[in-house]
């Protein structure tokens, strides 16, 4: 059950439901997870600075169970997600930062329990 959190200083008008669906599909494919398990949040219009500049930028966090635990895996995930974000949003790679967080099944709650028991 991956969580994708996009924080950006781009305006809300830069994002549509179609963008969210495409991002979900891209991330699901990159992570090898079913699309119906994806969780995506886009937070536009934030005051942000990356690399000393407040120019348009994105900070994306990927939190998932079992697929973000090695540098090799995250390198592959990163390449696919960077390609999507730079293409869809017209940003250069230096204006996008991705954080990967490995979750354990006991850290994700669903249906009144945690993933360890589902």
C-alpha positions in Angstrom: 0.0 0.0 0.0 2.3 2.8 -1.2 1.8 6.4 -0.3 2.8 9.2 -2.7 2.9 12.7 -1.3 3.7 15.6 -3.6 4.5 19.0 -2.2 5.0 21.8 -4.7 5.0 25.5 -5.1 3.2 25.1 -8.5 -0.4 26.4 -8.4 -3.3 24.1 -8.0 -4.3 24.9 -11.6 -1.3 22.9 -12.7 -2.9 19.7 -11.4 -6.0 17.8 -12.4 -7.6 14.5 -11.4 -6.1 13.2 -14.6 -2.6 14.1 -13.4 -3.2 12.4 -10.1 -4.4 9.2 -11.9 -1.4 9.3 -14.2 1.0 9.8 -11.3 -0.7 6.9 -9.4 -0.3 4.6 -12.5 3.3 5.6 -13.0 4.2 5.1 -9.4 2.3 1.8 -9.2 4.2 0.5 -12.3 7.6 1.8 -11.0 7.0 0.1 -7.6 5.5 -3.1 -9.0 2.3 -2.5 -6.9 -1.4 -2.8 -7.9 -3.0 0.5 -8.8 -5.9 -0.1 -6.5 -3.5 0.0 -3.5 -2.0 3.4 -4.3 -2.6 6.5 -2.2 -1.7 9.9 -3.7 -1.9 13.4 -2.2 -0.9 16.5 -4.1 -0.3 19.7 -2.0 0.1 22.6 -4.4 0.8 26.3 -3.8 3.3 25.9 -0.9 6.2 28.2 -0.1 9.2 26.1 -1.0 12.9 26.3 -1.7 15.0 23.6 -3.3 18.7 24.1 -3.9 18.6 27.8 -2.8 15.9 28.7 -5.3 12.1 29.3 -4.9 11.6 28.6 -8.7 8.9 26.0 -9.5 9.8 22.7 -7.8 8.5 19.4 -6.4 9.3 17.4 -3.3 7.8 13.9 -3.7 7.8 11.3 -0.9 7.3 7.6 -1.6 6.5 5.4 1.4 5.9 1.8 0.8 6.2 -1.7 2.2 9.0 -4.0 0.8 10.0 -2.0 -2.3 12.0 1.0 -1.1 14.6 -0.8 1.0 17.6 -0.7 -1.3 19.6 1.9 -3.2 19.3 -0.3 -6.4 15.5 -0.4 -6.2 15.2 3.3 -5.4 17.5 4.2 -8.3 15.1 2.4 -10.7 12.0 3.9 -9.0 13.6 7.4 -9.1 14.4 7.2 -12.9 10.8 6.3 -13.8 9.2 8.9 -11.5 11.6 11.7 -12.6 10.7 11.0 -16.2 7.0 11.3 -15.4 7.3 14.5 -13.3 9.6 16.3 -15.6 7.5 15.4 -18.7 4.2 16.2 -17.1 5.2 19.4 -15.2 7.9 20.8 -17.5 10.4 20.9 -14.7 14.1 20.1 -15.0 15.5 17.3 -12.9 17.3 19.7 -10.5 13.9 21.1 -9.5 12.6 17.7 -8.3 13.6 15.8 -5.2 12.3 12.4 -4.2 12.5 10.9 -0.7 12.0 7.1 -0.2 10.7 5.8 3.1 10.5 2.1 3.9 7.4 1.1 5.8 6.9 -2.0 7.9 3.5 -3.8 7.7 2.8 -2.9 11.4 3.1 0.8 10.5 0.2 0.9 8.1 -3.4 0.7 9.4 -6.4 -0.4 7.3 -9.8 -1.9 8.0 -9.4 -1.5 11.8 -6.1 -3.4 11.9 -2.6 -3.2 10.5 -1.2 -4.6 7.3 0.6 -7.3 9.3 -2.8 -9.0 9.8 -4.3 -8.5 6.3 
